[in-house]
Amino acid sequence: MTDLRTLKLVGGTVDTAELQQYIRYQQVLLSALQRHPATEWPGRLAFSHSEAMRATGFDDEQKLQRLRVTVTQFCGRAWVVRELALKKASTKDSAVLERIAKETGKVGDFSEFIERYGQSTFDALKANEEVLVNLHQALASSEGKGHLHLA
C-alpha cells in the first residue's frame, strides 16, 4: 500500500494558473484527437499530446503528469457523484435510494483527497468541476477508453 507521503510526491498541489493551463491543454488535446479518429493512425495520441503541449506552453512533462494524476483522481470521484445524483433523480425505489445515499456518502467524501493534496487544490478543482469532469469524460471517450471509476 502506498503511503500518504509518496502520494503527495506523485500528485501535489495545484494552483489556479496551473489548473487553467491544464484545462486549456485538455481542450487542445481533445480537439486534436477529434481531428484524428482512432482508426486513422496509431500515433495519433502521441501527436495530439505534443500538439497540445506546444499550444499551451507546457514544457515540463513531469509537471503535466503531476497535474494529470491530481485532476484525474478528482474527476473520477466527481463523475461518480454526478452519476449517482442522476440515478437518484430518476428512481423512486427506496432500496435503490438507500444504496445511492450510502455510495454518495463514501464517494463524495473528499477528506482523504484534501489531506493528500490540500484544501487550496480541492477548492481550485471544485471551482472548475463542471468543465473538468466534462473534459475528463470527453477525453476518455475520444481516446477509446470509455472507462468506469470505482470507489
C-alpha positions, 0 to 999 in steps of 0.5 A: 500500500502506498503511503500518504507521503509518496502520494503527495510526491506523485500528485501535489498541489495545484494552483489556479494558473496551473489548473487553467493551463491544464484545462486549456491543454485538455481542450487542445488535446481533445480537439486534436484527437477529434481531428484524428479518429482512432482508426486513422493512425496509431500515433495519433495520441502521441501527436495530439499530446505534443500538439497540445503541449506546444499550444499551451506552453507546457514544457515540463512533462513531469509537471503535466503528469503531476497535474494529470494524476491530481485532476484525474483522481478528482474527476473520477470521484466527481463523475461518480457523484454526478452519476449517482445524483442522476440515478437518484433523480430518476428512481423512486425505489427506496432500496435503490435510494438507500444504496445511492445515499450510502455510495454518495456518502463514501464517494463524495467524501473528499477528506482523504483527497484534501489531506493528500493534496490540500484544501487550496487544490480541492477548492481550485478543482471544485471551482472548475468541476463542471468543465473538468469532469466534462473534459475528463469524460470527453477525453476518455471517450475520444481516446477509446477508453470509455472507462468506469471509476470505482470507489 
